[in-house]
Amino acid sequence: MTCRVVTTERQLTAVIKTASPFDKIPEVQRTARATLAAALPSLETGALGPTCTRWTRPTGSVLAMEIGCIVSRDFPAHGEIVSSDLPAGRAVHLAMKGGFENLPRAWETLFHWLQEQKLTAAGINWEVYGTTGNADLYALLA
């Protein structure tokens, strides 16, 4: 796994904002994605892109997340589903291969590389998921 600094473009998202203890993340992800899958066809989001999760630094053992997917346009909130984005800017990127069980190790690699390079994270991180379990990881730079 190789890290590099990239420039990201802002991407609009449709998300459910939530927070979860680490041991409940898979369950919270599945529930939110099922809710999104049921509602997105009736929303005016435009074309749907890959699924994603945006997150900030944990508070204790709880991770604040925006679980959703990339969309083509803003839309009015629909219950717990709101419009958000993946930010533009300089970010560290790592392309993870394999299943979601590899995410903790991949993030560890990314943050270790960031420290080695003497870069400062802004505290906004996100994952964009492939269809076969691969994921692109990003940590926005300060």
C-alpha positions, -999 to 999 in steps of 0.1 A, spaced: 0 0 0 15 33 -11 4 67 1 7 100 -19 -5 136 -17 -33 144 -41 -56 173 -48 -93 163 -44 -123 180 -60 -155 186 -39 -180 158 -44 -216 161 -33 -230 133 -12 -263 120 2 -256 109 38 -270 98 71 -250 115 99 -245 92 129 -220 82 156 -211 47 167 -188 28 191 -161 11 171 -175 -24 178 -209 -14 163 -196 3 131 -204 -26 107 -240 -29 120 -245 9 119 -231 10 84 -254 -18 72 -285 -1 87 -277 33 73 -270 19 38 -303 0 38 -321 32 47 -303 51 19 -309 23 -7 -346 25 1 -349 63 -1 -324 74 -27 -345 64 -58 -372 89 -47 -349 118 -40 -337 143 -66 -300 135 -62 -292 130 -99 -269 101 -109 -256 80 -80 -219 73 -77 -199 51 -53 -207 46 -17 -186 65 9 -181 73 45 -168 106 58 -155 107 94 -138 129 119 -115 121 148 -130 97 173 -143 110 207 -133 83 231 -144 51 215 -171 67 194 -167 76 157 -188 104 141 -196 95 105 -215 105 74 -225 73 57 -237 77 22 -229 79 -15 -217 104 -41 -245 122 -59 -246 147 -88 -265 175 -71 -277 190 -38 -311 180 -27 -335 190 1 -332 169 33 -355 139 35 -358 127 71 -324 117 83 -309 118 48 -291 151 41 -269 166 14 -232 169 23 -199 166 6 -164 152 4 -141 182 6 -118 197 -20 -82 203 -11 -49 185 -6 -52 151 10 -32 120 16 -45 91 -5 -41 54 -1 -57 28 -24 -66 -2 -3 -70 -36 -19 -91 -63 -3 -120 -65 20 -133 -40 46 -115 -60 74 -83 -44 60 -95 -8 68 -80 -5 103 -46 -15 90 -49 7 59 -57 37 80 -28 29 103 -5 29 73 -19 62 60 -15 80 93 20 66 99 30 78 64 15 112 72 37 115 104 68 103 86 63 130 59 57 156 87 23 165 73 -6 177 94 -41 162 91 -71 185 92 -92 159 109 -116 152 80 -112 117 65 -132 96 41 -134 63 23 -148 57 -12 -157 21 -17 -152 0 -48 -177 -27 -59 -153 -55 -50 -143 -45 -15 -114 -22 -24 -115 14 -10 -98 47 -16 -88 63 17 -83 101 21 -71 123 49 -75 160 43 -44 180 50 -44 212 72 
